[in-house]
């Protein structure tokens, strides 16, 4: 079946511009996560969605970062006034519901990521 | 102390060797445990869940030691294609936010 898809795969932008990154989760997956990974570094949690709501936004690094999810499906991560330190790979992952049909199974399936370069 | 710690390696082993990695976690309320593998410049892929009783999938065996708060991954008969970074992931009970370790690098050479 179709996996998690992300677009664009690569994005080069000038410092100060806004960018929008898109994630299409696996159909039926209720939980959606955004992470970023800098070169040679671990995964940094950004935000988690359960359905369309975001119970945990604690990982967003600043108010320049925002995310939304519509229809319990597609999510967009927006970075305003990009800075060079925003350069990283932005990864999206989705999780199926738990065995009770609610919550999350905790297993995550990742998209290929968007490589963002801010010049 | 970091919530999830892994030896970054690299572990350099010949084909056919058996290799094991450990991952320690600090929060005793942790409930769910996973191993992922990440190839260079690729996304992480779920390798296996780690169950309390331990579990095996082909050449891979995962164990959980709650008393000492660590999980382990054993790879038997290593293949060149096993070369990757292995990420340990832990979920605290009641939390849907996983904590990823920094990963252990494995290099399998001919």
HADDOCK unambig.tbl for C-alpha pairs under 7 A between the chains (distance, minus, plus):
assign (segid A and resid 41 and name CA) (segid B and resid 102 and name CA) 6.99 0.50 0.50
assign (segid A and resid 42 and name CA) (segid B and resid 102 and name CA) 4.69 0.50 0.50
assign (segid A and resid 43 and name CA) (segid B and resid 100 and name CA) 6.56 0.50 0.50
assign (segid A and resid 104 and name CA) (segid B and resid 96 and name CA) 6.88 0.50 0.50
assign (segid A and resid 106 and name CA) (segid B and resid 96 and name CA) 6.55 0.50 0.50
assign (segid A and resid 108 and name CA) (segid B and resid 46 and name CA) 6.96 0.50 0.50
assign (segid A and resid 109 and name CA) (segid B and resid 45 and name CA) 6.74 0.50 0.50
assign (segid A and resid 109 and name CA) (segid B and resid 46 and name CA) 6.93 0.50 0.50
assign (segid A and resid 110 and name CA) (segid B and resid 43 and name CA) 6.23 0.50 0.50
assign (segid A and resid 110 and name CA) (segid B and resid 44 and name CA) 6.42 0.50 0.50
assign (segid A and resid 110 and name CA) (segid B and resid 45 and name CA) 6.78 0.50 0.50
assign (segid A and resid 111 and name CA) (segid B and resid 43 and name CA) 6.65 0.50 0.50
assign (segid A and resid 112 and name CA) (segid B and resid 42 and name CA) 6.55 0.50 0.50
assign (segid A and resid 112 and name CA) (segid B and resid 43 and name CA) 5.38 0.50 0.50
assign (segid A and resid 113 and name CA) (segid B and resid 43 and name CA) 6.81 0.50 0.50
